[in-house]
Structure formats: structure tokens, C-alpha cells
Amino acid sequence: MEVVIQRDGVAVASLVADAIERLVTSKPDAVLGLATGSSPLGVYGELVGRHRDGHLSFRRTTAFLLDEYIG
């Protein structure tokens, strides 16, 4: 595991969105496990912006929320 310290939440969101974008670009059929709650909202906002700008497609990507489990 790598720990990366950033100056603020905006920088963290951008860094994480960069990693997700690299994954989805290199493996369009990736499966994403997405966290719920307020902590990841900055990341999701960054990803939505990239998608709306036409820089990122989730067309072949599958996602599930981490609170969707059995048991």
C-alpha cells in the first residue's frame, strides 16, 4: 500500500480520479467497487466532470456499491 499526502481534499480527489481514469482507460470493462457515504464525493464529482467533458467513458465499466452485499 502506498500512502500519498496531498495538500487538500481537492488534490486527493484529483489524484484518485487520475488512478481510476488510468484503470478504466486501460481496461474499459473494469469492475469498480464504489464506497458510499460522503468521503468519496469529491472523487465522484471529479469523475463526473471528466465524463461530461468527454474525456472518460464508463460505457463498458461495471460498478457496485460497497454496501451491496449478502449477509
mmCIF file as Biopython writes it, N, C-alpha, C and O atoms, coordinates in Angstrom:
data_model
#
loop_
_atom_site.group_PDB
_atom_site.id
_atom_site.type_symbol
_atom_site.label_atom_id
_atom_site.label_alt_id
_atom_site.label_comp_id
_atom_site.label_asym_id
_atom_site.label_entity_id
_atom_site.label_seq_id
_atom_site.pdbx_PDB_ins_code
_atom_site.Cartn_x
_atom_site.Cartn_y
_atom_site.Cartn_z
_atom_site.occupancy
_atom_site.B_iso_or_equiv
_atom_site.auth_seq_id
_atom_site.auth_asym_id
_atom_site.pdbx_PDB_model_num
ATOM 1   N N  . MET A ? 1  ? 0.834   -1.168  0.000   1.0 0.0 1  A 1 
ATOM 2   C CA . MET A ? 1  ? 0.000   0.000   0.000   1.0 0.0 1  A 1 
ATOM 3   C C  . MET A ? 1  ? 0.885   1.240   0.000   1.0 0.0 1  A 1 
ATOM 4   O O  . MET A ? 1  ? 1.899   1.296   0.697   1.0 0.0 1  A 1 
ATOM 5   N N  . GLU A ? 2  ? 0.493   2.214   -0.779  1.0 0.0 2  A 1 
ATOM 6   C CA . GLU A ? 2  ? 1.230   3.476   -0.848  1.0 0.0 2  A 1 
ATOM 7   C C  . GLU A ? 2  ? 0.399   4.569   -0.194  1.0 0.0 2  A 1 
ATOM 8   O O  . GLU A ? 2  ? -0.788  4.705   -0.492  1.0 0.0 2  A 1 
ATOM 9   N N  . VAL A ? 3  ? 0.998   5.341   0.683   1.0 0.0 3  A 1 
ATOM 10  C CA . VAL A ? 3  ? 0.343   6.472   1.314   1.0 0.0 3  A 1 
ATOM 11  C C  . VAL A ? 3  ? 0.863   7.743   0.644   1.0 0.0 3  A 1 
ATOM 12  O O  . VAL A ? 3  ? 2.068   7.987   0.597   1.0 0.0 3  A 1 
ATOM 13  N N  . VAL A ? 4  ? -0.065  8.544   0.128   1.0 0.0 4  A 1 
ATOM 14  C CA . VAL A ? 4  ? 0.303   9.779   -0.559  1.0 0.0 4  A 1 
ATOM 15  C C  . VAL A ? 4  ? -0.381  10.930  0.158   1.0 0.0 4  A 1 
ATOM 16  O O  . VAL A ? 4  ? -1.606  10.953  0.281   1.0 0.0 4  A 1 
ATOM 17  N N  . ILE A ? 5  ? 0.402   11.875  0.628   1.0 0.0 5  A 1 
ATOM 18  C CA . ILE A ? 5  ? -0.137  13.030  1.344   1.0 0.0 5  A 1 
ATOM 19  C C  . ILE A ? 5  ? -0.323  14.170  0.347   1.0 0.0 5  A 1 
ATOM 20  O O  . ILE A ? 5  ? 0.586   14.513  -0.408  1.0 0.0 5  A 1 
ATOM 21  N N  . GLN A ? 6  ? -1.514  14.743  0.364   1.0 0.0 6  A 1 
ATOM 22  C CA . GLN A ? 6  ? -1.853  15.854  -0.523  1.0 0.0 6  A 1 
ATOM 23  C C  . GLN A ? 6  ? -2.220  17.070  0.313   1.0 0.0 6  A 1 
ATOM 24  O O  . GLN A ? 6  ? -2.474  16.956  1.512   1.0 0.0 6  A 1 
ATOM 25  N N  . ARG A ? 7  ? -2.247  18.230  -0.324  1.0 0.0 7  A 1 
ATOM 26  C CA . ARG A ? 7  ? -2.474  19.483  0.409   1.0 0.0 7  A 1 
ATOM 27  C C  . ARG A ? 7  ? -3.918  19.667  0.871   1.0 0.0 7  A 1 
ATOM 28  O O  . ARG A ? 7  ? -4.164  20.318  1.886   1.0 0.0 7  A 1 
ATOM 29  N N  . ASP A ? 8  ? -4.893  19.088  0.122   1.0 0.0 8  A 1 
ATOM 30  C CA . ASP A ? 8  ? -6.302  19.250  0.493   1.0 0.0 8  A 1 
ATOM 31  C C  . ASP A ? 8  ? -7.157  18.197  -0.198  1.0 0.0 8  A 1 
ATOM 32  O O  . ASP A ? 8  ? -6.657  17.383  -0.975  1.0 0.0 8  A 1 
ATOM 33  N N  . GLY A ? 9  ? -8.453  18.223  0.095   1.0 0.0 9  A 1 
ATOM 34  C CA . GLY A ? 9  ? -9.370  17.245  -0.460  1.0 0.0 9  A 1 
ATOM 35  C C  . GLY A ? 9  ? -9.497  17.310  -1.965  1.0 0.0 9  A 1 
ATOM 36  O O  . GLY A ? 9  ? -9.721  16.287  -2.613  1.0 0.0 9  A 1 
ATOM 37  N N  . VAL A ? 10 ? -9.356  18.503  -2.536  1.0 0.0 10 A 1 
ATOM 38  C CA . VAL A ? 10 ? -9.435  18.656  -3.991  1.0 0.0 10 A 1 
ATOM 39  C C  . VAL A ? 10 ? -8.276  17.933  -4.662  1.0 0.0 10 A 1 
ATOM 40  O O  . VAL A ? 10 ? -8.457  17.262  -5.678  1.0 0.0 10 A 1 
ATOM 41  N N  . ALA A ? 11 ? -7.088  18.072  -4.090  1.0 0.0 11 A 1 
ATOM 42  C CA . ALA A ? 11 ? -5.905  17.397  -4.640  1.0 0.0 11 A 1 
ATOM 43  C C  . ALA A ? 11 ? -6.040  15.881  -4.495  1.0 0.0 11 A 1 
ATOM 44  O O  . ALA A ? 11 ? -5.644  15.133  -5.390  1.0 0.0 11 A 1 
ATOM 45  N N  . VAL A ? 12 ? -6.593  15.432  -3.380  1.0 0.0 12 A 1 
ATOM 46  C CA . VAL A ? 12 ? -6.801  13.997  -3.172  1.0 0.0 12 A 1 
ATOM 47  C C  . VAL A ? 12 ? -7.792  13.466  -4.205  1.0 0.0 12 A 1 
ATOM 48  O O  . VAL A ? 12 ? -7.556  12.425  -4.818  1.0 0.0 12 A 1 
ATOM 49  N N  . ALA A ? 13 ? -8.893  14.178  -4.396  1.0 0.0 13 A 1 
ATOM 50  C CA . ALA A ? 13 ? -9.911  13.752  -5.359  1.0 0.0 13 A 1 
ATOM 51  C C  . ALA A ? 13 ? -9.327  13.648  -6.762  1.0 0.0 13 A 1 
ATOM 52  O O  . ALA A ? 13 ? -9.622  12.699  -7.488  1.0 0.0 13 A 1 
ATOM 53  N N  . SER A ? 14 ? -8.516  14.603  -7.141  1.0 0.0 14 A 1 
ATOM 54  C CA . SER A ? 14 ? -7.899  14.596  -8.467  1.0 0.0 14 A 1 
ATOM 55  C C  . SER A ? 14 ? -6.944  13.418  -8.623  1.0 0.0 14 A 1 
ATOM 56  O O  . SER A ? 14 ? -6.936  12.753  -9.659  1.0 0.0 14 A 1 
ATOM 57  N N  . LEU A ? 15 ? -6.154  13.165  -7.609  1.0 0.0 15 A 1 
ATOM 58  C CA . LEU A ? 15 ? -5.197  12.054  -7.640  1.0 0.0 15 A 1 
ATOM 59  C C  . LEU A ? 15 ? -5.912  10.711  -7.768  1.0 0.0 15 A 1 
ATOM 60  O O  . LEU A ? 15 ? -5.511  9.864   -8.565  1.0 0.0 15 A 1 
ATOM 61  N N  . VAL A ? 16 ? -6.959  10.521  -6.989  1.0 0.0 16 A 1 
ATOM 62  C CA . VAL A ? 16 ? -7.705  9.265   -7.035  1.0 0.0 16 A 1 
ATOM 63  C C  . VAL A ? 16 ? -8.431  9.134   -8.374  1.0 0.0 16 A 1 
ATOM 64  O O  . VAL A ? 16 ? -8.451  8.054   -8.965  1.0 0.0 16 A 1 
ATOM 65  N N  . ALA A ? 17 ? -9.026  10.225  -8.852  1.0 0.0 17 A 1 
ATOM 66  C CA . ALA A ? 17 ? -9.706  10.195  -10.153 1.0 0.0 17 A 1 
ATOM 67  C C  . ALA A ? 17 ? -8.719  9.871   -11.269 1.0 0.0 17 A 1 
ATOM 68  O O  . ALA A ? 17 ? -9.070  9.168   -12.216 1.0 0.0 17 A 1 
ATOM 69  N N  . ASP A ? 18 ? -7.491  10.372  -11.170 1.0 0.0 18 A 1 
ATOM 70  C CA . ASP A ? 18 ? -6.452  10.030  -12.159 1.0 0.0 18 A 1 
ATOM 71  C C  . ASP A ? 18 ? -6.223  8.525   -12.200 1.0 0.0 18 A 1 
ATOM 72  O O  . ASP A ? 18 ? -6.125  7.936   -13.277 1.0 0.0 18 A 1 
ATOM 73  N N  . ALA A ? 19 ? -6.140  7.908   -11.033 1.0 0.0 19 A 1 
ATOM 74  C CA . ALA A ? 19 ? -5.895  6.463   -10.961 1.0 0.0 19 A 1 
ATOM 75  C C  . ALA A ? 19 ? -7.070  5.683   -11.547 1.0 0.0 19 A 1 
ATOM 76  O O  . ALA A ? 19 ? -6.869  4.712   -12.276 1.0 0.0 19 A 1 
ATOM 77  N N  . ILE A ? 20 ? -8.281  6.101   -11.235 1.0 0.0 20 A 1 
ATOM 78  C CA . ILE A ? 20 ? -9.457  5.420   -11.774 1.0 0.0 20 A 1 
ATOM 79  C C  . ILE A ? 20 ? -9.531  5.620   -13.280 1.0 0.0 20 A 1 
ATOM 80  O O  . ILE A ? 20 ? -9.874  4.690   -14.010 1.0 0.0 20 A 1 
ATOM 81  N N  . GLU A ? 21 ? -9.215  6.819   -13.756 1.0 0.0 21 A 1 
ATOM 82  C CA . GLU A ? 21 ? -9.223  7.072   -15.198 1.0 0.0 21 A 1 
ATOM 83  C C  . GLU A ? 21 ? -8.197  6.190   -15.919 1.0 0.0 21 A 1 
ATOM 84  O O  . GLU A ? 21 ? -8.486  5.645   -16.985 1.0 0.0 21 A 1 
ATOM 85  N N  . ARG A ? 22 ? -7.013  6.053   -15.344 1.0 0.0 22 A 1 
ATOM 86  C CA . ARG A ? 22 ? -5.999  5.178   -15.957 1.0 0.0 22 A 1 
ATOM 87  C C  . ARG A ? 22 ? -6.513  3.738   -16.044 1.0 0.0 22 A 1 
ATOM 88  O O  . ARG A ? 22 ? -6.339  3.069   -17.063 1.0 0.0 22 A 1 
ATOM 89  N N  . LEU A ? 23 ? -7.146  3.271   -14.967 1.0 0.0 23 A 1 
ATOM 90  C CA . LEU A ? 23 ? -7.673  1.909   -14.952 1.0 0.0 23 A 1 
ATOM 91  C C  . LEU A ? 23 ? -8.744  1.729   -16.019 1.0 0.0 23 A 1 
ATOM 92  O O  . LEU A ? 23 ? -8.682  0.782   -16.803 1.0 0.0 23 A 1 
ATOM 93  N N  . VAL A ? 24 ? -9.720  2.622   -16.057 1.0 0.0 24 A 1 
ATOM 94  C CA . VAL A ? 24 ? -10.842 2.480   -16.985 1.0 0.0 24 A 1 
ATOM 95  C C  . VAL A ? 24 ? -10.380 2.665   -18.435 1.0 0.0 24 A 1 
ATOM 96  O O  . VAL A ? 24 ? -10.927 2.041   -19.345 1.0 0.0 24 A 1 
ATOM 97  N N  . THR A ? 25 ? -9.393  3.506   -18.647 1.0 0.0 25 A 1 
ATOM 98  C CA . THR A ? 25 ? -8.859  3.695   -19.999 1.0 0.0 25 A 1 
ATOM 99  C C  . THR A ? 25 ? -8.105  2.454   -20.469 1.0 0.0 25 A 1 
ATOM 100 O O  . THR A ? 25 ? -8.228  2.051   -21.626 1.0 0.0 25 A 1 
ATOM 101 N N  . SER A ? 26 ? -7.330  1.854   -19.581 1.0 0.0 26 A 1 
ATOM 102 C CA . SER A ? 26 ? -6.551  0.678   -19.965 1.0 0.0 26 A 1 
ATOM 103 C C  . SER A ? 26 ? -7.376  -0.606  -19.945 1.0 0.0 26 A 1 
ATOM 104 O O  . SER A ? 26 ? -7.049  -1.569  -20.638 1.0 0.0 26 A 1 
ATOM 105 N N  . LYS A ? 27 ? -8.437  -0.616  -19.157 1.0 0.0 27 A 1 
ATOM 106 C CA . LYS A ? 27 ? -9.304  -1.798  -19.053 1.0 0.0 27 A 1 
ATOM 107 C C  . LYS A ? 27 ? -10.758 -1.326  -19.007 1.0 0.0 27 A 1 
ATOM 108 O O  . LYS A ? 27 ? -11.346 -1.232  -17.929 1.0 0.0 27 A 1 
ATOM 109 N N  . PRO A ? 28 ? -11.337 -1.030  -20.169 1.0 0.0 28 A 1 
ATOM 110 C CA . PRO A ? 28 ? -12.688 -0.455  -20.211 1.0 0.0 28 A 1 
ATOM 111 C C  . PRO A ? 28 ? -13.758 -1.311  -19.534 1.0 0.0 28 A 1 
ATOM 112 O O  . PRO A ? 28 ? -14.779 -0.784  -19.093 1.0 0.0 28 A 1 
ATOM 113 N N  . ASP A ? 29 ? -13.536 -2.624  -19.448 1.0 0.0 29 A 1 
ATOM 114 C CA . ASP A ? 29 ? -14.521 -3.493  -18.801 1.0 0.0 29 A 1 
ATOM 115 C C  . ASP A ? 29 ? -14.199 -3.733  -17.323 1.0 0.0 29 A 1 
ATOM 116 O O  . ASP A ? 29 ? -14.594 -4.751  -16.754 1.0 0.0 29 A 1 
ATOM 117 N N  . ALA A ? 30 ? -13.493 -2.806  -16.720 1.0 0.0 30 A 1 
ATOM 118 C CA . ALA A ? 30 ? -13.133 -2.915  -15.301 1.0 0.0 30 A 1 
ATOM 119 C C  . ALA A ? 30 ? -14.392 -2.972  -14.440 1.0 0.0 30 A 1 
ATOM 120 O O  . ALA A ? 30 ? -15.445 -2.456  -14.814 1.0 0.0 30 A 1 
ATOM 121 N N  . VAL A ? 31 ? -14.260 -3.606  -13.285 1.0 0.0 31 A 1 
ATOM 122 C CA . VAL A ? 31 ? -15.336 -3.648  -12.291 1.0 0.0 31 A 1 
ATOM 123 C C  . VAL A ? 31 ? -14.890 -2.786  -11.120 1.0 0.0 31 A 1 
ATOM 124 O O  . VAL A ? 31 ? -13.840 -3.033  -10.528 1.0 0.0 31 A 1 
ATOM 125 N N  . LEU A ? 32 ? -15.683 -1.779  -10.787 1.0 0.0 32 A 1 
ATOM 126 C CA . LEU A ? 32 ? -15.343 -0.855  -9.711  1.0 0.0 32 A 1 
ATOM 127 C C  . LEU A ? 32 ? -16.221 -1.112  -8.497  1.0 0.0 32 A 1 
ATOM 128 O O  . LEU A ? 32 ? -17.441 -1.213  -8.618  1.0 0.0 32 A 1 
ATOM 129 N N  . GLY A ? 33 ? -15.608 -1.215  -7.343  1.0 0.0 33 A 1 
ATOM 130 C CA . GLY A ? 33 ? -16.332 -1.273  -6.078  1.0 0.0 33 A 1 
ATOM 131 C C  . GLY A ? 33 ? -16.308 0.131   -5.498  1.0 0.0 33 A 1 
ATOM 132 O O  . GLY A ? 33 ? -15.253 0.612   -5.085  1.0 0.0 33 A 1 
ATOM 133 N N  . LEU A ? 34 ? -17.453 0.792   -5.462  1.0 0.0 34 A 1 
ATOM 134 C CA . LEU A ? 34 ? -17.524 2.194   -5.067  1.0 0.0 34 A 1 
ATOM 135 C C  . LEU A ? 34 ? -18.016 2.337   -3.631  1.0 0.0 34 A 1 
ATOM 136 O O  . LEU A ? 34 ? -19.023 1.746   -3.240  1.0 0.0 34 A 1 
ATOM 137 N N  . ALA A ? 35 ? -17.294 3.124   -2.864  1.0 0.0 35 A 1 
ATOM 138 C CA . ALA A ? 35 ? -17.670 3.370   -1.476  1.0 0.0 35 A 1 
ATOM 139 C C  . ALA A ? 35 ? -18.874 4.303   -1.420  1.0 0.0 35 A 1 
ATOM 140 O O  . ALA A ? 35 ? -19.052 5.163   -2.283  1.0 0.0 35 A 1 
ATOM 141 N N  . THR A ? 36 ? -19.698 4.119   -0.389  1.0 0.0 36 A 1 
ATOM 142 C CA . THR A ? 36 ? -20.829 5.009   -0.172  1.0 0.0 36 A 1 
ATOM 143 C C  . THR A ? 36 ? -20.455 6.022   0.901   1.0 0.0 36 A 1 
ATOM 144 O O  . THR A ? 36 ? -19.368 5.948   1.473   1.0 0.0 36 A 1 
ATOM 145 N N  . GLY A ? 37 ? -21.327 6.944   1.172   1.0 0.0 37 A 1 
ATOM 146 C CA . GLY A ? 37 ? -21.069 7.960   2.185   1.0 0.0 37 A 1 
ATOM 147 C C  . GLY A ? 37 ? -20.497 9.217   1.567   1.0 0.0 37 A 1 
ATOM 148 O O  . GLY A ? 37 ? -20.433 9.341   0.343   1.0 0.0 37 A 1 
ATOM 149 N N  . SER A ? 38 ? -20.088 10.141  2.397   1.0 0.0 38 A 1 
ATOM 150 C CA . SER A ? 38 ? -19.642 11.451  1.911   1.0 0.0 38 A 1 
ATOM 151 C C  . SER A ? 38 ? -18.146 11.514  1.595   1.0 0.0 38 A 1 
ATOM 152 O O  . SER A ? 38 ? -17.719 12.413  0.872   1.0 0.0 38 A 1 
ATOM 153 N N  . SER A ? 39 ? -17.353 10.602  2.108   1.0 0.0 39 A 1 
ATOM 154 C CA . SER A ? 39 ? -15.904 10.673  1.896   1.0 0.0 39 A 1 
ATOM 155 C C  . SER A ? 39 ? -15.484 10.670  0.431   1.0 0.0 39 A 1 
ATOM 156 O O  . SER A ? 39 ? -14.597 11.443  0.068   1.0 0.0 39 A 1 
ATOM 157 N N  . PRO A ? 40 ? -16.073 9.841   -0.427  1.0 0.0 40 A 1 
ATOM 158 C CA . PRO A ? 40 ? -15.615 9.800   -1.813  1.0 0.0 40 A 1 
ATOM 159 C C  . PRO A ? 40 ? -16.304 10.801  -2.744  1.0 0.0 40 A 1 
ATOM 160 O O  . PRO A ? 40 ? -16.062 10.760  -3.950  1.0 0.0 40 A 1 
ATOM 161 N N  . LEU A ? 41 ? -17.145 11.690  -2.234  1.0 0.0 41 A 1 
ATOM 162 C CA . LEU A ? 41 ? -17.921 12.578  -3.107  1.0 0.0 41 A 1 
ATOM 163 C C  . LEU A ? 41 ? -17.047 13.455  -3.994  1.0 0.0 41 A 1 
ATOM 164 O O  . LEU A ? 41 ? -17.404 13.708  -5.145  1.0 0.0 41 A 1 
ATOM 165 N N  . GLY A ? 42 ? -15.924 13.919  -3.492  1.0 0.0 42 A 1 
ATOM 166 C CA . GLY A ? 42 ? -15.015 14.727  -4.306  1.0 0.0 42 A 1 
ATOM 167 C C  . GLY A ? 42 ? -14.479 13.944  -5.493  1.0 0.0 42 A 1 
ATOM 168 O O  . GLY A ? 42 ? -14.379 14.478  -6.598  1.0 0.0 42 A 1 
ATOM 169 N N  . VAL A ? 43 ? -14.138 12.696  -5.275  1.0 0.0 43 A 1 
ATOM 170 C CA . VAL A ? 43 ? -13.643 11.827  -6.347  1.0 0.0 43 A 1 
ATOM 171 C C  . VAL A ? 43 ? -14.740 11.617  -7.380  1.0 0.0 43 A 1 
ATOM 172 O O  . VAL A ? 43 ? -14.499 11.731  -8.582  1.0 0.0 43 A 1 
ATOM 173 N N  . TYR A ? 44 ? -15.949 11.309  -6.909  1.0 0.0 44 A 1 
ATOM 174 C CA . TYR A ? 44 ? -17.053 11.065  -7.836  1.0 0.0 44 A 1 
ATOM 175 C C  . TYR A ? 44 ? -17.375 12.325  -8.638  1.0 0.0 44 A 1 
ATOM 176 O O  . TYR A ? 44 ? -17.675 12.243  -9.830  1.0 0.0 44 A 1 
ATOM 177 N N  . GLY A ? 45 ? -17.316 13.478  -7.996  1.0 0.0 45 A 1 
ATOM 178 C CA . GLY A ? 45 ? -17.535 14.734  -8.712  1.0 0.0 45 A 1 
ATOM 179 C C  . GLY A ? 45 ? -16.498 14.961  -9.796  1.0 0.0 45 A 1 
ATOM 180 O O  . GLY A ? 45 ? -16.827 15.413  -10.893 1.0 0.0 45 A 1 
ATOM 181 N N  . GLU A ? 46 ? -15.256 14.650  -9.495  1.0 0.0 46 A 1 
ATOM 182 C CA . GLU A ? 46 ? -14.170 14.781  -10.482 1.0 0.0 46 A 1 
ATOM 183 C C  . GLU A ? 46 ? -14.396 13.823  -11.648 1.0 0.0 46 A 1 
ATOM 184 O O  . GLU A ? 46 ? -14.206 14.207  -12.802 1.0 0.0 46 A 1 
ATOM 185 N N  . LEU A ? 47 ? -14.792 12.602  -11.372 1.0 0.0 47 A 1 
ATOM 186 C CA . LEU A ? 47 ? -15.050 11.627  -12.432 1.0 0.0 47 A 1 
ATOM 187 C C  . LEU A ? 47 ? -16.242 12.041  -13.298 1.0 0.0 47 A 1 
ATOM 188 O O  . LEU A ? 47 ? -16.206 11.889  -14.519 1.0 0.0 47 A 1 
ATOM 189 N N  . VAL A ? 48 ? -17.280 12.555  -12.673 1.0 0.0 48 A 1 
ATOM 190 C CA . VAL A ? 48 ? -18.448 13.031  -13.427 1.0 0.0 48 A 1 
ATOM 191 C C  . VAL A ? 48 ? -18.035 14.161  -14.363 1.0 0.0 48 A 1 
ATOM 192 O O  . VAL A ? 48 ? -18.446 14.190  -15.523 1.0 0.0 48 A 1 
ATOM 193 N N  . GLY A ? 49 ? -17.227 15.087  -13.865 1.0 0.0 49 A 1 
ATOM 194 C CA . GLY A ? 49 ? -16.750 16.184  -14.700 1.0 0.0 49 A 1 
ATOM 195 C C  . GLY A ? 49 ? -15.961 15.698  -15.900 1.0 0.0 49 A 1 
ATOM 196 O O  . GLY A ? 49 ? -16.142 16.198  -17.010 1.0 0.0 49 A 1 
ATOM 197 N N  . ARG A ? 50 ? -15.100 14.743  -15.688 1.0 0.0 50 A 1 
ATOM 198 C CA . ARG A ? 50 ? -14.305 14.186  -16.792 1.0 0.0 50 A 1 
ATOM 199 C C  . ARG A ? 50 ? -15.199 13.473  -17.798 1.0 0.0 50 A 1 
ATOM 200 O O  . ARG A ? 50 ? -14.967 13.548  -19.005 1.0 0.0 50 A 1 
ATOM 201 N N  . HIS A ? 51 ? -16.214 12.788  -17.303 1.0 0.0 51 A 1 
ATOM 202 C CA . HIS A ? 51 ? -17.155 12.112  -18.199 1.0 0.0 51 A 1 
ATOM 203 C C  . HIS A ? 51 ? -17.946 13.140  -19.013 1.0 0.0 51 A 1 
ATOM 204 O O  . HIS A ? 51 ? -18.090 12.987  -20.226 1.0 0.0 51 A 1 
ATOM 205 N N  . ARG A ? 52 ? -18.452 14.169  -18.364 1.0 0.0 52 A 1 
ATOM 206 C CA . ARG A ? 52 ? -19.236 15.196  -19.061 1.0 0.0 52 A 1 
ATOM 207 C C  . ARG A ? 52 ? -18.400 15.942  -20.089 1.0 0.0 52 A 1 
ATOM 208 O O  . ARG A ? 52 ? -18.917 16.362  -21.124 1.0 0.0 52 A 1 
ATOM 209 N N  . ASP A ? 53 ? -17.123 16.108  -19.814 1.0 0.0 53 A 1 
ATOM 210 C CA . ASP A ? 53 ? -16.217 16.775  -20.753 1.0 0.0 53 A 1 
ATOM 211 C C  . ASP A ? 53 ? -15.834 15.876  -21.924 1.0 0.0 53 A 1 
ATOM 212 O O  . ASP A ? 53 ? -15.180 16.326  -22.865 1.0 0.0 53 A 1 
ATOM 213 N N  . GLY A ? 54 ? -16.234 14.620  -21.870 1.0 0.0 54 A 1 
ATOM 214 C CA . GLY A ? 54 ? -15.928 13.685  -22.941 1.0 0.0 54 A 1 
ATOM 215 C C  . GLY A ? 54 ? -14.567 13.032  -22.839 1.0 0.0 54 A 1 
ATOM 216 O O  . GLY A ? 54 ? -14.118 12.390  -23.788 1.0 0.0 54 A 1 
ATOM 217 N N  . HIS A ? 55 ? -13.897 13.184  -21.697 1.0 0.0 55 A 1 
ATOM 218 C CA . HIS A ? 55 ? -12.562 12.616  -21.517 1.0 0.0 55 A 1 
ATOM 219 C C  . HIS A ? 55 ? -12.570 11.204  -20.950 1.0 0.0 55 A 1 
ATOM 220 O O  . HIS A ? 55 ? -11.545 10.522  -20.962 1.0 0.0 55 A 1 
ATOM 221 N N  . LEU A ? 56 ? -13.718 10.765  -20.454 1.0 0.0 56 A 1 
ATOM 222 C CA . LEU A ? 56 ? -13.757 9.485   -19.763 1.0 0.0 56 A 1 
ATOM 223 C C  . LEU A ? 56 ? -15.103 8.815   -20.007 1.0 0.0 56 A 1 
ATOM 224 O O  . LEU A ? 56 ? -16.151 9.424   -19.793 1.0 0.0 56 A 1 
ATOM 225 N N  . SER A ? 57 ? -15.077 7.575   -20.449 1.0 0.0 57 A 1 
ATOM 226 C CA . SER A ? 57 ? -16.302 6.812   -20.689 1.0 0.0 57 A 1 
ATOM 227 C C  . SER A ? 57 ? -16.368 5.627   -19.734 1.0 0.0 57 A 1 
ATOM 228 O O  . SER A ? 57 ? -15.381 4.928   -19.502 1.0 0.0 57 A 1 
ATOM 229 N N  . PHE A ? 58 ? -17.551 5.429   -19.195 1.0 0.0 58 A 1 
ATOM 230 C CA . PHE A ? 58 ? -17.809 4.273   -18.343 1.0 0.0 58 A 1 
ATOM 231 C C  . PHE A ? 58 ? -18.737 3.286   -19.048 1.0 0.0 58 A 1 
ATOM 232 O O  . PHE A ? 58 ? -19.359 2.442   -18.402 1.0 0.0 58 A 1 
ATOM 233 N N  . ARG A ? 59 ? -18.826 3.394   -20.362 1.0 0.0 59 A 1 
ATOM 234 C CA . ARG A ? 59 ? -19.763 2.602   -21.159 1.0 0.0 59 A 1 
ATOM 235 C C  . ARG A ? 59 ? -19.650 1.104   -20.884 1.0 0.0 59 A 1 
ATOM 236 O O  . ARG A ? 59 ? -20.669 0.425   -20.755 1.0 0.0 59 A 1 
ATOM 237 N N  . ARG A ? 60 ? -18.440 0.583   -20.794 1.0 0.0 60 A 1 
ATOM 238 C CA . ARG A ? 60 ? -18.237 -0.866  -20.605 1.0 0.0 60 A 1 
ATOM 239 C C  . ARG A ? 60 ? -17.885 -1.226  -19.167 1.0 0.0 60 A 1 
ATOM 240 O O  . ARG A ? 60 ? -17.657 -2.395  -18.856 1.0 0.0 60 A 1 
ATOM 241 N N  . THR A ? 61 ? -17.839 -0.242  -18.304 1.0 0.0 61 A 1 
ATOM 242 C CA . THR A ? 61 ? -17.441 -0.448  -16.909 1.0 0.0 61 A 1 
ATOM 243 C C  . THR A ? 61 ? -18.640 -0.880  -16.071 1.0 0.0 61 A 1 
ATOM 244 O O  . THR A ? 61 ? -19.755 -0.391  -16.257 1.0 0.0 61 A 1 
ATOM 245 N N  . THR A ? 62 ? -18.395 -1.795  -15.156 1.0 0.0 62 A 1 
ATOM 246 C CA . THR A ? 62 ? -19.417 -2.233  -14.210 1.0 0.0 62 A 1 
ATOM 247 C C  . THR A ? 62 ? -19.037 -1.694  -12.832 1.0 0.0 62 A 1 
ATOM 248 O O  . THR A ? 62 ? -17.862 -1.670  -12.465 1.0 0.0 62 A 1 
ATOM 249 N N  . ALA A ? 63 ? -20.041 -1.265  -12.079 1.0 0.0 63 A 1 
ATOM 250 C CA . ALA A ? 63 ? -19.767 -0.758  -10.735 1.0 0.0 63 A 1 
ATOM 251 C C  . ALA A ? 63 ? -20.807 -1.297  -9.767  1.0 0.0 63 A 1 
ATOM 252 O O  . ALA A ? 63 ? -21.953 -1.547  -10.139 1.0 0.0 63 A 1 
ATOM 253 N N  . PHE A ? 64 ? -20.393 -1.469  -8.529  1.0 0.0 64 A 1 
ATOM 254 C CA . PHE A ? 64 ? -21.326 -1.823  -7.461  1.0 0.0 64 A 1 
ATOM 255 C C  . PHE A ? 64 ? -20.933 -1.040  -6.229  1.0 0.0 64 A 1 
ATOM 256 O O  . PHE A ? 64 ? -19.766 -0.694  -6.044  1.0 0.0 64 A 1 
ATOM 257 N N  . LEU A ? 65 ? -21.913 -0.763  -5.391  1.0 0.0 65 A 1 
ATOM 258 C CA . LEU A ? 65 ? -21.657 -0.021  -4.159  1.0 0.0 65 A 1 
ATOM 259 C C  . LEU A ? 65 ? -21.235 -0.994  -3.070  1.0 0.0 65 A 1 
ATOM 260 O O  . LEU A ? 65 ? -21.758 -2.105  -2.977  1.0 0.0 65 A 1 
ATOM 261 N N  . LEU A ? 66 ? -20.297 -0.573  -2.260  1.0 0.0 66 A 1 
ATOM 262 C CA . LEU A ? 66 ? -19.746 -1.479  -1.252  1.0 0.0 66 A 1 
ATOM 263 C C  . LEU A ? 66 ? -20.748 -1.837  -0.160  1.0 0.0 66 A 1 
ATOM 264 O O  . LEU A ? 66 ? -20.482 -2.740  0.634   1.0 0.0 66 A 1 
ATOM 265 N N  . ASP A ? 67 ? -21.908 -1.149  -0.095  1.0 0.0 67 A 1 
ATOM 266 C CA . ASP A ? 67 ? -22.912 -1.561  0.871   1.0 0.0 67 A 1 
ATOM 267 C C  . ASP A ? 67 ? -23.872 -2.594  0.287   1.0 0.0 67 A 1 
ATOM 268 O O  . ASP A ? 67 ? -24.818 -3.021  0.949   1.0 0.0 67 A 1 
ATOM 269 N N  . GLU A ? 68 ? -23.615 -2.993  -0.972  1.0 0.0 68 A 1 
ATOM 270 C CA . GLU A ? 68 ? -24.409 -4.035  -1.609  1.0 0.0 68 A 1 
ATOM 271 C C  . GLU A ? 68 ? -23.737 -5.388  -1.396  1.0 0.0 68 A 1 
ATOM 272 O O  . GLU A ? 68 ? -22.877 -5.789  -2.181  1.0 0.0 68 A 1 
ATOM 273 N N  . TYR A ? 69 ? -24.119 -6.073  -0.361  1.0 0.0 69 A 1 
ATOM 274 C CA . TYR A ? 69 ? -23.514 -7.358  -0.057  1.0 0.0 69 A 1 
ATOM 275 C C  . TYR A ? 69 ? -24.574 -8.276  0.537   1.0 0.0 69 A 1 
ATOM 276 O O  . TYR A ? 69 ? -25.642 -7.834  0.959   1.0 0.0 69 A 1 
ATOM 277 N N  . ILE A ? 70 ? -24.258 -9.532  0.558   1.0 0.0 70 A 1 
ATOM 278 C CA . ILE A ? 70 ? -25.160 -10.520 1.141   1.0 0.0 70 A 1 
ATOM 279 C C  . ILE A ? 70 ? -24.659 -10.839 2.536   1.0 0.0 70 A 1 
ATOM 280 O O  . ILE A ? 70 ? -23.465 -11.046 2.753   1.0 0.0 70 A 1 
ATOM 281 N N  . GLY A ? 71 ? -25.584 -10.875 3.473   1.0 0.0 71 A 1 
ATOM 282 C CA . GLY A ? 71 ? -25.199 -11.212 4.842   1.0 0.0 71 A 1 
ATOM 283 C C  . GLY A ? 71 ? -24.951 -10.012 5.600   1.0 0.0 71 A 1 
ATOM 284 O O  . GLY A ? 71 ? -24.614 -10.086 6.782   1.0 0.0 71 A 1 
#
